[in-house]
């Protein structure tokens, strides 16, 4: 069978036009121990913002979960006409990593799904059998072709400029808990073949507290074809300081698919967020880019929340940047980008 690249497919950038956002409704109490009830108001506000201008497709286990979700969405006056529910049971809520990776053939106006294997970030949180089959179930429901590369890959570990460049981290993709049988060169070939890209940029380590082994969506993101925002820790005594400085040094040496330098925008890190003696992976980089809004996690940080929003607003002149309090949400070790997956418009 031919690969997506051979068939003319590419994974579009998140800032391109979307037809929908996909979610898996949160229900696993172990992901937010003692706190899951606190996340539904802000999660529903997130859905409400996106549903203003595009569909929101939500995986639920059954009618009971659907009604529970509807109750919370109605409480924030969400536009329910743009909300669609799919009866696809999941183990957890992190749709960025277990959801469908949509690819497009722009010339033929065709859409397909890549169904990577999924092992809950190196077999950290079994079971994950339900999550692992979500892309294929959605492919059947949408009557789209589904490609099966046969290796582990997570949506939060990669970011794209839509023109042939992908950015990722060695700490995640080369971790032996994912694909120990593959070399870096072999993994790169899978990325090229199934995402339809040609240029791969490798950063190093992720941020402290990130249980994904360093997902890119907590540290560096494309905001347009030639610009990357990257988070910077300004406190030299903080353990995130040096790894993020090293990533900045690497970015400055990198080139895009057209051999041009990357425009780099530095984004501050929020203050340290600690709950029950555990440092949480709070980062302003875990934003979701929708058609009208950019939804950014904020953390009750008087010094940096507004600074981060202002910097991002300067990057997205055609969208409104909105901060939503992610202080409770981040106890699940992820925020808005981790919870969502975009479906591009043809």
N, C-alpha and C positions, 0 to 999 in steps of 0.2 A: 504493500500500500504506500502511495506517495505521502510525503510529509506535508504539513501545512505550507511550509516555505516553497516547496516544489509546485504547489497548487496556487501560489500567489497570495497566501494569507499572511497577515501581520497582526500583532497585538497593538491596538491603537493606544495612544496616550490617554491618560485619565482626563486631561483638560479638553479633549475633543468632545464633540456632541454625543450625548448619551440618550438612549431610549428608556433605560431603567436603571435602578439600583437594586441589588439583591441582598437580602438579609436572612439570617436564621434566628428566629425569635429566641431570646435568652431564657433558659429554663433550668440550667444545671447549677444547683445551689453550691456545689463544690467549687465552682469557678469564682464565686463571690461569697466566700464563707461568712455566714451571719449577716450579709449585707445585700443580698440579691434584690430584696424589695425596694431598696433605695435607688436602684438604677433605672427603674421603668419610667419615671417622669422625664429624665433627661434623654433617655433612649427614644421616647415618644416625641420629644421636641425635635430630635434629629430627623426622625421619619417625617414629621410635619414640614420641616424646612424643605426637604428634598421633594416631597409630594406636591409642593406648590407648582413645580414646572416639569415633572417627569413621573413616570410610574415607579412605584416601590413594590417589589415582588418579595414576599415574605414566606419562608419555609416554616411550617408548623407541623406538629405531630398529628393533630386531630382537631375535631370541631371544638372541643373544650379549650384547647390552647388558642385557637382562632378567636373564640369569644373573649378570652382573657386579654388577648392582644387588642381586640377592638375596643374593649372597655378603657384601656389605657390611652389608645389613640383618640377616642372620642373625648376623653378628659382634657386633651390639649387642643381640641377643635381641629384635628387633622383633616385634610381633604381626602376622605375615604374613597372617593371615586377614582383616585389614582393609586389605591392600594389593592394589590392582588395577593391572594393567599394560595399557597401550594402545599398539598399534604405530603410533605417529604420529611419524615422524622430525622432529627439530627441528634448527635451526642452532645454538641455544644454550639456556641453562638458565633464562632469565629469564621464568618463566611469569606473573608479575604483569603483564607488559607484552604478551606475545603470547598469553596464555591466554584462555579464554572469559570474557566478562563476563556472569554470570548475573543475570537480572532475574526478579522474581516478580509475578504477579497474585495477591495474597493472598485476595481475595474469591472468585475462581474456583479457587484452588489450582492455578494454572498456572505453569510455568517456561519460560523462553526464554533464548536467548543473543544477545548483541550482538557481532557480528564487526567491530570497528573495523579499519581498515587499519593496517599496522605497517611502519615503515621504519627500525628499529634506531636510534632516537633521532636522527633527522635524517640518515639515510644514513651514520652513522659506521662501522658494522661490517657491510658486505655480505659474503656474501649473507645474505638474510633471507627468501627465498621460502618455505622450509619453515615457518618460524615464522608467517608471515603467514596461512597457511591453517588453522592449528591450531583456532581456534574453530569453523569450519564442519565440520571433520572430527569434532570431538567432538559437535557438534550432530547430525550424521548417526548417530553411534554411539549417542547417547542418545535419538534420535528426538525431538528438540526443535526448535521453530521457531527460525530464525536470521534476525536483522535485519542489514542491511548499510548502515550510514550513508554509507560511501564517503569518509570522511576519516580522517586519522591521529589516533589517541588511544592512550594507554598507561595501564594500570591503576594504575601507581605515581604518576601525575600527579594523581590525584583521590582524595578520601576523603569518606565519607558518614556522616550521623547517622541515616539510615533514616527520617527524618520529612520529608524534602524539602529538606535543605540539603547542598550539596556545597562542599568547600574545595579550592582548587588554587592554582597560581602563574602569574603573568604571564610569568615568565622561561622557563617551559616551554611552556605552551599558546599563547602569543602569539609564540613563536620562529618566525622565517621559514623554518626548516628543517623545519617540520611542515606547516602549511597556509597558505602565503603568500597564497593567493587569498582567504582569509576574514578578515573584520574580527572584533574582539572580540565584537561583538553577534551576528554569525553563529555564531561558535563557541559562545556561550552558548545559542543556540537549539538547536544540536545536543545540548548537554548536557541541556537541559530535555526535548527530545523523546525521546532514547534512554536516558537514565538515569531518566526519570520524576520529576525533581526540579523545584523552583520557585525556589530561593534559592541564589545562587552567591557565595561569598566568595573574594576574590582576595588572596593574599599576594604578596610580591615575589620576592627571589632565594633560591636554595637554598644548600647548603653547599659549601665549597671541595672540589674533587676529584670532585664529582658530574658524571659525563659525560652525565647525562640532561638537563642544562640546568635542574635545579632541581625534581626530583620532590618532591611534598608528603610522601611517606612517609618522608623523611629529616628532616622539620622539624616537622610538625604533624599530629596524629591525633585523631579523635574516639574517646573512651573510653566515652562514653554519649551520650544524645540531646542533652545540653546542655553537655557538657564537652570541651574540647580540651586535650591536652597539647602543649606547644611547647618545643623545645629552646632553651637559652640558653647562650651562651659567657660564662664568668665572667671570663676573662682579656681585659682591654681592649686588649691589644697583639695579640691574635689576629685574623687577617683575617676570621674568622666573627663576631666580636663585633658589629659595627655592622649587617650585614644581618639578623642574628637579633633584634637590638633593634628594628629597623624593623618586622620581622614581628610582634613583640610589641605594638608601638604600633598597628599595623593591627588586630590581633585585638581589642584593647581597645575599638575603635570599632565593631566589627562586631555585627550582630544576627542571630539565628536566624530561621527561617521564621515563628515566632510572635511576632517583634519583641522577644524577650527577649535580654538580654545573654548572652554566652558565659561559662561558668565556665572560667577558665584555670588550668592547672596547669603550673608551670615544671619542666622536666627538664634536668639539666646535660648538657653535652657531654662525651664522654670526652677524655682527653689526645690530643694530636696523634698520629695513626698514620701513619708514613712508611715506605715500602718502596722500595728502589732509587731514592731521591731523589724519590719521588712521594708527595704527600700524598693519603691515601685518605679516602673519604667515610664515616668511622666516625661512627655516630649511634645512640643508644639508641632513637630513634623508629622504627627499622626492625623493630619487633616484629611477630609474627603472633599474632592473637587466635583461639584455637581454642575448642572447647566446654568443655574442662576446664583448659587451660593458656594462658598468654600466654608465648610464647617470645621472649626478648629477647637481642639480640647484646651481648656484653660483650667487653672489649678489654684484659684484664690491667692494668687501671687501679685501683690500690689505693685511690685517693681517691674515685673516682666510680662504679665498677661497682655496689657495694652500695647506694650512695645512690640510684642510678637504679632499681634493682630494688625498693627499699623504697617509693619514690614511686609506682611503677607498681602495686605490690601494694596500696597504699592506694586506688588507682583501681578495682581489680578484686577486690572482696571475694568474689565468687562463683567465682573461678578462682585457680589457683596460678601465680604468676609464676616462671619459671625462666630463668636466664641461661645461655647457651651461648657458649663462646669463639669469637668470630668473627674473630680476628686474621688467620688464614689466608684465611678466606672473603672478607674485605673486599678482598683483593688483586684480586678479580674486580669490584670497584667496586659491590658490592651485598651485601645480607645476607638474612635469613630472609623478610622481607616481599617483597623483590624476586623471590625465587625461587618464590613460591607464589601461588595464587589460590583463594579460597574458593568453594565451591558451597553456597548457602543451602538449608536444609531448607524444604519447603513446609508 
